[in-house]
Amino acid sequence: MHERFAVVFREGTAQASGRLDVERDRLLLQGVASGGELTLAIPYSDLREVRVVRSPRERLDGYRTFVLERSGGPAIQIAPLGVAFVSEIVSLLSSLTNRDSDALAVRVALKEGCLKRARELLAKGPPLDPASLGLSGHQVYLREGEAVFVFHGRDVRARVSKAVAHPAIWRAGLAWQRCFAAAPAIIDAANVWLDPAPAYTWSASGP
């Protein structure tokens, strides 16, 4: 697969205008900066998180911007130009990151005082039957200021991405929105904190 987008990008203090190439095993950023050409090659294995920025101060040249958090270097800000949509690129990159993993962890920052409300929402159960999505397991971990949703199963990213378009998910999202302090973000499931007892748990092999 090979996708190409016109972008503005920044690493540290170096900013360039050019393109983003989504290749089979890496991302390639190439552009022209004030000091000359700037090229960045980023293997998918180096990506820790792909997130959309919410603060106008973090935007590049006023464009909607997303950030690549790397394990092998500083974060990179990227602003698509023209007809490219941030959400489409972020979805594409998320599907290519950790493709061999059978676990997907999504972190949500919670507003102060929303922990009780979050527990009440979880008590109602998930908006869709996890078994209908082909998942093998699903847990939600809660603590003050934070919730982590963990999904398990083969091709888990594709299954969860498909479920996001379901009306039931949108209705549940509206109910949760009052508690969200920031947009959900995909995180490395191997590094997430996991309390011994999740606030919600489901397994395909049990109740």
N, C-alpha and C positions, 0 to 999 in steps of 0.2 A: 504494500500500500504506500501511496505517496500523496500527501496533501500539501498545498502551498498557500500561504496567506501573506498579504502585505501588512507589515507591522512597524511600530516604533518600539524599541526595547532599551532597557537600561540595566547595566551591571555596575553597582557602586555609583561612581560619578560619571561613568562613560555611557553616553546615550547615542543611539544610532537609529537611522531610518533604513528599512530594508525589507527582508522577508523571513518568514518562519517556514521551514520545511519539516514536515512530519514524516520521518522515514521509518523503515521497518524496525530498527533497533535503537534509534536515537532521534533527538530534535536537533536541527541545525539552524542557527540564527546567523544571518549575514547582512551587514549593512554598512553605511557610511557615517562615520562620526566626525567630530571636529578635528580629531587628530589623525584621521585616516580611516582605513577599513577596520571593521570589528567583526570577528567571527567567533561564535561560541558553539561547540558541539556538546550535547548533553545526553548521555546514555539514559535510557528509561530506568536503569537500575540505580541511578543517582537521585532520582526524584523522590522526595519524601512527601510532598503535598502540592496540590494545585488548588489555588483559592482565588476567588474574585474579591478585589478590594472594595470597601464600602465608603471609605472616607474620600471626599473630593480632593483632599490634599495629597493623597497617594496616587492620583491619576496622572498619566503621562499626557501632557499637552491637552488636558481636558477630556481625553477619550476614556471610555470604560476600559479598565485595566485588570489583568489577573497576574498572579505572582507564582513563580516556580520556586519552591523551597527545595534546596539541594543538600545532600549529605556531603558532597565533595567541593562545596564552594558557596559563595554568597548568594542570596536570593536574587532572582531576575524578574523585573517588571516588564510586562508585554502588553501593548495596546494595539489590537487589530484595527486596520483601516478599511475604508470602503464598505463592502457588503458583508464582510466577515463578522459574525456575532460572537461575542465573548462566550456565551453559554454553550454554543456549538463546539468551539475549540476546547473549552474546559472539559466538556463531556467526552470529546474524542481523546484528549490526553489522559483523562482518568481511566478510560477503557483500555488504554495501552500500558498503563503503569501497573507493575506487579501482575502481569497477565496470568502468571502461573499460580497465583495465590487462590486458595479456596475460601478465604475469609475477607470480609469487607467491613471496615470500621468507620463509622461516621460520627464525628464529634459535634456537639451543639453547645454553645455557651448559653447558660440560662440566666435570666434576670434575677436580681436579688429578691429573695422571698418567694420564688416560684417552685421550690422543691416539692411542697405539698401538692400544688396544682399538677405538677408532672406525675406524681405518684397516682393521683386520681385519674389522669388520662391513661396511664399504663394499666390501671385496674380494669378498664373497659376492654382491654385486649387490642390486638393489632387491627388496623382497618381492613386488611386482606389476610386470608388464611395463608400462613407461611407454606403449608404443604402445596397449595395451589400454585405457588411460585416456583416450586421445585427445590425449595431450600431444605437443608438437612438440619439446620439449627438457627436459633435467633435468640439473642439476649439483649437486654438494655440495662446499663449500669448508671446509677444516679449518685451524685453527691452535690453538695451546695455549689451552685454556679456552673454545673457541668453535667451533661448527659452523653453517654456513648452508646450508640446502636451498633451491634455486631451481628453480621449475617454470615452464614456458612452454607456452602454448597458448590457444586460444580458450575463453572461459568457464572459465579455469583454476581459479578459486576453487571453482566449483560442482563441477568434476571431482575436485579434491583432497578436498573435503568429503565427496563421495560415497564415495571410496576409503577414507576413514578408518574406515568401518563394516565393512570387509572383514576377516575373521578373520586373513588373512595380515599385515595391517598391525598388528593387535593383538599377534600373535606377535613381529613385529619390534620393536614398542614395548617389549615385555618384555625383549628382548635388549639394547636400547639403554638401558633404564631405569637400569642400574647406572652409566652414564656421565653421566646428566643431573644437573646441579646445580640446575636450575630448570625450570619448565614451558616448553614451546616457545611462542614469541611471533611473531606476524606483524609484519614490519617493512617499511619502504618499500624496495622493490627498487632504486629509483633511487639510494638513498643508502648501500647496503650495500657493505662492502669486498669486493672480488673479486680474489683472487690470479690471476696470469696462467695458472696451471695448476691446475684443480680436482682434488680428490682422486678425484672420480668425475664422469664426463660421459657423456651419452647424447643422441643427436639422431635424429629421425625420418628424416633424410636421409642418415644414415651408420651405421656399426657402433655 
